[in-house]
Amino acid sequence: MKELVEVLARALVDHPDRVEVNQIEGEKSIILELRVDGDDMGKVIGKQGKIAKAIRAVVKAAATKEGKRVVVEIIK
């Protein structure tokens, strides 16, 4: 999951070297904290949050195969 979020985020931003994903695992859930450069926040979130919702939808679909719940948080 972590790699998937990194690939998606790096494709969207101007500073791909500043993309960081921190994974926190629980028993049934995984929290992925996505950090990007301040200038790239708008590109990752998108208008009205559409890109952020799309990233979360793709990750949720991939997580369903593993039977886990994944939460993607975008952090400044």
Z-matrix of the N, CA and C atoms (Angstrom, degrees):
N
C 1 1.451
C 2 1.534 1 111.27
N 3 1.316 2 115.15 1 -43.45
C 4 1.456 3 120.25 2 -178.43
C 5 1.527 4 110.82 3 -57.85
N 6 1.320 5 116.79 4 -45.00
C 7 1.461 6 121.45 5 -178.82
C 8 1.531 7 111.08 6 -64.46
N 9 1.319 8 116.15 7 -38.10
C 10 1.462 9 121.05 8 179.50
C 11 1.525 10 110.73 9 -61.39
N 12 1.317 11 117.29 10 -46.34
C 13 1.466 12 121.46 11 179.81
C 14 1.530 13 110.21 12 -64.89
N 15 1.350 14 116.99 13 -40.30
C 16 1.462 15 120.27 14 178.62
C 17 1.525 16 111.46 15 -61.13
N 18 1.315 17 116.90 16 -45.92
C 19 1.463 18 121.08 17 -178.92
C 20 1.530 19 110.61 18 -62.95
N 21 1.326 20 116.58 19 -45.49
C 22 1.463 21 120.08 20 179.83
C 23 1.529 22 111.32 21 -62.21
N 24 1.330 23 116.57 22 -45.70
C 25 1.464 24 120.86 23 -177.10
C 26 1.525 25 111.16 24 -67.26
N 27 1.334 26 116.95 25 -42.55
C 28 1.469 27 119.76 26 -178.53
C 29 1.520 28 111.84 27 -64.61
N 30 1.312 29 117.56 28 -29.27
C 31 1.460 30 120.97 29 178.59
C 32 1.531 31 111.61 30 -71.66
N 33 1.323 32 117.31 31 -21.20
C 34 1.462 33 121.23 32 -175.19
C 35 1.525 34 114.75 33 -94.46
N 36 1.322 35 117.61 34 -28.04
C 37 1.468 36 121.29 35 -167.58
C 38 1.534 37 112.99 36 -96.21
N 39 1.340 38 115.24 37 165.07
C 40 1.465 39 121.98 38 175.99
C 41 1.527 40 111.95 39 -85.16
N 42 1.332 41 116.89 40 -23.62
C 43 1.463 42 122.25 41 -178.77
C 44 1.539 43 109.80 42 -119.19
N 45 1.333 44 117.84 43 75.03
C 46 1.468 45 120.02 44 -176.27
C 47 1.525 46 113.72 45 -65.26
N 48 1.336 47 117.33 46 -21.61
C 49 1.458 48 120.32 47 179.22
C 50 1.527 49 111.80 48 -72.17
N 51 1.318 50 117.72 49 -15.65
C 52 1.469 51 121.54 50 -178.95
C 53 1.522 52 113.12 51 -98.83
N 54 1.316 53 117.46 52 8.19
C 55 1.468 54 121.13 53 177.90
C 56 1.528 55 108.79 54 -82.27
N 57 1.319 56 116.12 55 127.57
C 58 1.464 57 121.77 56 177.67
C 59 1.524 58 108.65 57 -130.93
N 60 1.331 59 115.83 58 139.17
C 61 1.451 60 120.70 59 175.74
C 62 1.518 61 107.66 60 -127.08
N 63 1.314 62 115.91 61 123.10
C 64 1.459 63 122.25 62 177.76
C 65 1.521 64 108.30 63 -107.74
N 66 1.321 65 116.60 64 128.07
C 67 1.467 66 120.77 65 -177.48
C 68 1.521 67 109.89 66 -107.77
N 69 1.335 68 115.25 67 126.57
C 70 1.464 69 122.01 68 177.16
C 71 1.523 70 106.68 69 -117.69
N 72 1.331 71 116.12 70 116.58
C 73 1.468 72 119.98 71 -175.57
C 74 1.518 73 111.96 72 -102.60
N 75 1.322 74 114.23 73 137.61
C 76 1.451 75 121.83 74 171.99
C 77 1.517 76 107.99 75 -116.15
N 78 1.318 77 117.41 76 -168.71
C 79 1.464 78 120.59 77 -179.50
C 80 1.521 79 111.99 78 -67.19
N 81 1.321 80 115.89 79 -48.77
C 82 1.462 81 119.87 80 -176.50
C 83 1.518 82 113.59 81 -117.23
N 84 1.321 83 117.14 82 -0.40
C 85 1.458 84 118.83 83 -176.85
C 86 1.526 85 111.03 84 -138.80
N 87 1.320 86 114.69 85 158.61
C 88 1.457 87 122.80 86 177.17
C 89 1.524 88 107.31 87 -130.45
N 90 1.325 89 116.05 88 133.17
C 91 1.457 90 121.00 89 175.03
C 92 1.522 91 107.06 90 -108.41
N 93 1.320 92 116.31 91 126.38
C 94 1.458 93 122.19 92 177.48
C 95 1.519 94 108.28 93 -112.04
N 96 1.322 95 116.15 94 116.58
C 97 1.462 96 121.41 95 178.70
C 98 1.522 97 108.19 96 -97.47
N 99 1.308 98 116.59 97 115.22
C 100 1.461 99 122.43 98 -178.91
C 101 1.524 100 108.79 99 -99.82
N 102 1.330 101 115.92 100 121.35
C 103 1.461 102 121.54 101 177.09
C 104 1.526 103 108.29 102 -115.48
N 105 1.328 104 115.73 103 131.77
C 106 1.466 105 121.69 104 176.78
C 107 1.520 106 108.43 105 -132.05
N 108 1.317 107 116.25 106 167.89
C 109 1.460 108 121.92 107 176.20
C 110 1.529 109 108.81 108 -60.86
N 111 1.307 110 116.42 109 147.25
C 112 1.464 111 120.90 110 -178.93
C 113 1.521 112 114.03 111 -55.94
N 114 1.325 113 116.23 112 -34.04
C 115 1.465 114 120.26 113 179.97
C 116 1.530 115 111.62 114 -70.97
N 117 1.317 116 117.55 115 -21.47
C 118 1.464 117 121.88 116 -176.23
C 119 1.530 118 114.10 117 -96.79
N 120 1.314 119 117.19 118 -0.79
C 121 1.468 120 119.91 119 -177.31
C 122 1.527 121 111.77 120 -57.57
N 123 1.309 122 116.82 121 -44.22
C 124 1.461 123 120.93 122 -179.09
C 125 1.516 124 112.90 123 -62.74
N 126 1.316 125 116.64 124 -33.46
C 127 1.462 126 120.37 125 179.96
C 128 1.517 127 111.91 126 -71.74
N 129 1.322 128 116.70 127 -32.99
C 130 1.464 129 120.71 128 -179.98
C 131 1.528 130 110.70 129 -79.42
N 132 1.325 131 116.46 130 -34.07
C 133 1.467 132 120.04 131 -179.63
C 134 1.522 133 111.31 132 -82.02
N 135 1.325 134 117.28 133 -43.42
C 136 1.459 135 121.23 134 179.08
C 137 1.510 136 112.55 135 79.37
N 138 1.325 137 115.16 136 172.05
C 139 1.461 138 119.92 137 178.93
C 140 1.514 139 109.82 138 -67.34
N 141 1.321 140 115.17 139 127.17
C 142 1.473 141 123.28 140 -178.75
C 143 1.524 142 111.92 141 55.74
N 144 1.341 143 117.21 142 25.00
C 145 1.460 144 121.07 143 176.16
C 146 1.517 145 114.77 144 75.46
N 147 1.309 146 117.84 145 16.65
C 148 1.464 147 120.76 146 -175.43
C 149 1.526 148 112.98 147 -65.63
N 150 1.331 149 117.94 148 -39.17
C 151 1.468 150 119.75 149 -179.54
C 152 1.520 151 109.78 150 -71.03
N 153 1.329 152 117.26 151 -40.69
C 154 1.464 153 120.60 152 177.75
C 155 1.531 154 110.13 153 -60.98
N 156 1.318 155 117.21 154 -42.17
C 157 1.473 156 121.17 155 178.13
C 158 1.518 157 110.90 156 -63.54
N 159 1.333 158 117.26 157 -38.96
C 160 1.462 159 121.13 158 179.44
C 161 1.526 160 110.84 159 -66.38
N 162 1.338 161 116.84 160 -42.52
C 163 1.471 162 120.05 161 177.23
C 164 1.520 163 109.84 162 -60.36
N 165 1.323 164 116.59 163 -45.90
C 166 1.470 165 120.49 164 179.94
C 167 1.522 166 111.45 165 -62.68
N 168 1.335 167 117.91 166 -37.42
C 169 1.468 168 121.21 167 -179.95
C 170 1.525 169 111.28 168 -66.25
N 171 1.329 170 116.73 169 -42.63
C 172 1.468 171 120.41 170 179.31
C 173 1.527 172 110.56 171 -64.70
N 174 1.317 173 116.46 172 -43.90
C 175 1.468 174 120.37 173 -179.68
C 176 1.526 175 110.47 174 -66.67
N 177 1.321 176 117.08 175 -39.18
C 178 1.467 177 120.81 176 178.68
C 179 1.524 178 110.73 177 -62.64
N 180 1.324 179 116.68 178 -41.29
C 181 1.464 180 120.62 179 178.63
C 182 1.525 181 110.78 180 -63.80
N 183 1.321 182 116.97 181 -41.78
C 184 1.464 183 120.50 182 178.88
C 185 1.528 184 111.22 183 -67.75
N 186 1.325 185 116.90 184 -35.07
C 187 1.464 186 120.91 185 -178.86
C 188 1.520 187 112.07 186 -72.55
N 189 1.304 188 117.55 187 -27.12
C 190 1.458 189 121.33 188 -179.68
C 191 1.519 190 110.82 189 -60.61
N 192 1.324 191 116.89 190 -35.03
C 193 1.459 192 120.73 191 177.51
C 194 1.520 193 111.94 192 -61.13
N 195 1.333 194 116.39 193 -34.54
C 196 1.456 195 121.48 194 -178.35
C 197 1.528 196 112.58 195 -89.03
N 198 1.316 197 116.78 196 -5.46
C 199 1.463 198 120.03 197 179.78
C 200 1.512 199 113.45 198 72.43
N 201 1.325 200 117.43 199 26.61
C 202 1.461 201 121.41 200 179.81
C 203 1.521 202 109.56 201 -117.79
N 204 1.313 203 115.50 202 161.69
C 205 1.459 204 122.37 203 175.41
C 206 1.519 205 106.87 204 -104.57
N 207 1.319 206 117.00 205 128.97
C 208 1.461 207 121.70 206 -177.32
C 209 1.520 208 109.47 207 -118.70
N 210 1.338 209 115.09 208 133.55
C 211 1.462 210 121.89 209 176.37
C 212 1.529 211 107.16 210 -117.56
N 213 1.319 212 116.82 211 126.61
C 214 1.463 213 121.73 212 177.49
C 215 1.514 214 107.83 213 -106.10
N 216 1.348 215 115.24 214 120.05
C 217 1.452 216 121.27 215 178.14
C 218 1.516 217 108.31 216 -112.51
N 219 1.310 218 117.14 217 132.18
C 220 1.461 219 121.78 218 178.09
C 221 1.518 220 107.36 219 -100.77
N 222 1.326 221 115.23 220 118.63
C 223 1.471 222 121.55 221 -172.75
C 224 1.517 223 109.83 222 -117.39
N 225 1.316 224 116.28 223 138.94
C 226 1.464 225 120.59 224 178.44
C 227 1.508 226 110.03 225 -81.04
